[in-house]
Amino acid sequence: MNEVKLSKRLETVVSFIPKGARLADIGSDHAYLPCYAYLHGYIVQAVAGEVADGPFRSAEQQVTKAGLSDVISVRKGDGLAVIEAGEVDCITIAGMGGTLIANILEAGKQKVQTVKRLILQPNVGAHVVRKWLVTNGWELIAERILEEDGQIYEVLVAEKGNPLKPYRYFEVELLVGPFLRTERNDVFVKKWCKEIEHWRRIVAELDEKATTKEGMAKKEALERNIQLIEEVLRDE
């Protein structure tokens, strides 16, 4: 029964689920996360949502195999369309781009209102998720950054509250994360050193090619980001 294994990335997501939660895992893939969360005593029930046929069937098979069909409901649908308002009090969305996560939350905004906690793991574009949270009255209460199999991931945890509370330097912390900036661990430094290198290459290309107003604006925005991140990396 307890054979469900999770990646370090998903274990980190699960670690933030409040005990006794009713969970919706959106984009659940094989439903490993809700199965693990139930078997380890985090949740009392769950909805595993999937939009694509293959992952939906895989999730159904996994839940049946784990003997959890009575507590984990596997549903096919787009984003938060798989849940009813008030049905769950915690939502996890992991392994997608930040823009897609923000779009899912925006499209299901009415259902999100009745939820106590969001645990979000964007593969890229975490700043887009932070911006959505701020705009919609969600307060970041924790963040984690970790590396697994050569990939760097961020996990954002939010509850309803004062969305500006964790931010001291809003512009840069929206980009890098207020808690992650304060912690400033080795993975954080590695991520942003690589990002600066990448941005510098783009700026060099734009120096040669950018003739349009849009190109120049992109170059200026990247140069501003490089300046901001360099300041963070210099801070002791």
N, C-alpha and C positions, 0 to 999 in steps of 0.2 A: 504493500500500500504506500509506503513512504519512499518509493523509488524515484519520485520526481526530483530531478536535479535542475538547478537554475544557474545561469551565468552569474558572475560577480555583479554585473550591471543590474540584472533583475533582482538579485538578492538585496542589493542596495535599495531599489524601489520598494520592495516588500517590507524592508525594515522600518519604513515610515508609515505603514498602514496602522491606524489605531486598533488596538485589540477590541474584538467584538464588532468590527465594521461590517456593513453591508456594502459590498464592493461592485463596481463596474470596471472591468478591464477592457478598454476600447482598443481594437486592433490586437486581439488576444493571441492570434496565430495558433499555436497548438494548445492554448489554454494552460500552459505550464504554470504561469504566474498565479492564477486563482486556485489551481489545484494545490500548489505548494503552500500558498497563504492559508488555505483551509486546513491542510494536513499539519501545519505547524502552529495552528491555534490563533492566527491573526484575525480571521473573519468567520462570520456565522453563515453567510451565504454570498453568492456572487452571480453577476451576469457577465458572460464572456461574449463580447461583440466582435463580429468579423463581417467585412463587406464582400470579401472574395470567396468564391465557391470552395477552392482547395483548402485554404486555411480554416474555413468554417467546418468542413468535414473532418479535418484533422483535429480541431478542437472538440468536436462531438465524440470522436473516437477516444481521445485522451481522457475526457471526463468520464465516459463509460468504463474505460479500462481501470481508472482509479476508483470506480464505484461511488462517484460523487454526483450522479445525475439528479439526485433529490435536492442537492444544495447549490449546484452550479448550473445555471440555465444558459445554454449556448444559443445565441440568436444571430441571425443574419440581418445586417442593415448598415446604413451609412452613419458612422459616428455615434452621436448620442440618441439617434432615432431608435436604438435598441432598448432604451429604458424609458420608464414613465417618471414623471415628476414626483419626487419624494420616495422613489423606490430604493435608492441607495444613498449612503452618506459619505462615500469615498470613491473617487474616480482615479484610476491609473491610466495613463497614455504613455507608452514607451516605444522607442525604436522608430520614430517618424521624424521628419523635418519640423523645425519650429514653426514654420508658416502653416503647415498642415495641422499641427496641434492647435494653433491659435484659431484657425478656420473652423475646426471641429468644435471648439469651445464657444466660438461666436455663434455658430449655427444652432447650437443647443443651449444657448444662454439661459433660457427660462428653466431648463432642467438643472442647470448648474447652480441656480439660486438656492436650491434646497439641500445642497451638498455641503458637508463640513470641511472636507479636505480634498485638495487636488495634489496628485503626485505625478510629475511630468518629466519625461526623459527625452528631450529632443536630441537627435543625432547631430544636427547642425542648427544654427539660427536660434540659440537659446535666448538671445536678446529680443527676438520677436515675441517669444512667450512671456518674457518679463514685461514687455510693453503692454501686452494684452492684460496681464494680471493687474498692473498699475491702473490702466484705463478703466478696469471693471471692478475695482474695489477689493482686490485680493492681495493680502499681505504675505510676502515671502517670509517663512518662518525657519527655513533651513535650505541649504544647498550642499551638494557633494560633487566632487569631480574625481574621476577615476580612469585608469587606463586598463584595458583588457584586450589581449590579442592585437596589440599595436594601434588600437583605436582609443580615442579619448572621449569620454561621455560625461555629461552633466545631468544631475538630478535636481529638480526644483520642487519644493514642497510649499504649498500655500493654503492659507485659511482666510476667511472673511475678516477684515480688520482695517487697519490704516495702511494703505498700499505704499506710502512713502516712508514709513517708519524705519525700515532697514537701510535706507539710502542716506549717505552723507555727501557723496560726490556723484550726483545723479547721472550725468552724461556718461561717465566712464563706467560706473557700476551697473548701469543698464546693460552695457556691453559685456562686462566680465563677471558680474554677479557680486553683490555687496558682501555676502558671507565668504565667497571664494576669494575675493580681493583681500579680506582681512586675514584669512587663513594662509593664502599665498603659498601653497605646498608645491612640491617638485613637479607634479603633473600640471598644475596651473601654469607654472613658469614655462614648462616645456611646450604646452599648447600655444601660449601667446608668443613665444619666440618663433615658433613655426609660422604662426599667423602673420607676424610682422614680415618675415621673409617672403611669404606668399604675396602680401600686399605690396611690398617693395618691387617685386617683379612686375606686378600689374601697373604700378605707377611708372616704372621705366618704359613699359610698352606704350602707356598713354602719353608719355612725354614725346614719343616719336610719332604717334598716330592721332592723338586726340585733337581734333580741329572743331568739333561741334560743341555747342554749349553744354550738352548732356555729358560729353566726354570730359570736359574740363571740370564740371561739377563733381563727377565721379572721382576724378583725380584729387580734387581738393578734399572731398570727404574721406578718402583713403589716407591722405596725408595727415588729416586731423586725427583719425583713428590711430595711426602709427605714433603720433605725438602723445596721445593719451595713454596708450599701452606702454610706451617707453617710460613714461613717468611712473606708472604703477610698478614696472619691473625694477626701476631704480630705487623705489621706496624700501627702506629697511624696517 
